């Protein structure tokens, strides 16, 4: 990581340079490929008041550069505020890179196989049930059974040998098919 410290209208003392370098070295903990960090510290006078401006330009490999500009009346406070903003920006980039991993084709294929197995296991199982269709029944008997059971329909064979369906209609009456 290349570090460039520049002072405009301001002389950088050894203490200021040491504070800047220690604050810049904290940015390396995010494991992003930082190519260079340019720090420009300047003193400006607006409306009769002096304030310090610190500008960080962080160049990252394979990513956009991060530019942070911070104003404060104290130079050390401006450096600290700019450092915390840079750490926040780098943390966001690091979390995005780590949290949004790209899955490989083999992992997707393995996942699809397990989904197919789950789908096959959860298919509806048909259980055969013996019906009492074979003995002829009266319509009245089937009607009382339908009322007691709460079913919506009943299939049966009448005395003429026809297969019939007795069903409950929406108007609480019964239909015979």
WODAZI-V500520 format. One line per field, one symbol per residue. phi: phi as a letter, one per 30 degrees, with the letter a starting at -180 (. if undefined). psi: psi as a letter, one per 30 degrees, with the letter a starting at -180 (. if undefined). burial: 1 if it has 24 or more other C-alpha atoms within 12 Angstrom, else 0. A space follows every 10 residues. Layout:
# WODAZI-V500520
phi->???
psi->???
burial->???
This chain:
# WODAZI-V500520
phi->.ccbcbccha cddddddddd dddddddddd hcdddabccc cbcbbbhicc bcbcbcbccc dibddccbbb cadcdddddd dddddddddd dddddddddc dddddddddd dddddddddd dcddcccdbd ccddcdbddd dddddddddi ddabcacddd jddbbcbcdd cicccbb
psi->kkkkkkkkgk kjleeeeeee eeeefffffg hkjjelkkkj klkljkhgkk lkkkkkjjkk kglllkkkkk klfkeeeeee eeeeeeeeee eeeeeeeefh kkkleeeeee eeeeeeeeee fglkkkkkkk lhffkkllee eeeeeeeefg lflkklkaff gkklkklklf gglklk.
burial->0010111000 0000011001 1011001101 0101011111 1110000000 1111111111 0000010111 1100110111 1110111011 0000000000 0000000000 0000000000 0000000000 0000001010 0110010000 0011111100 0000111000 0000000
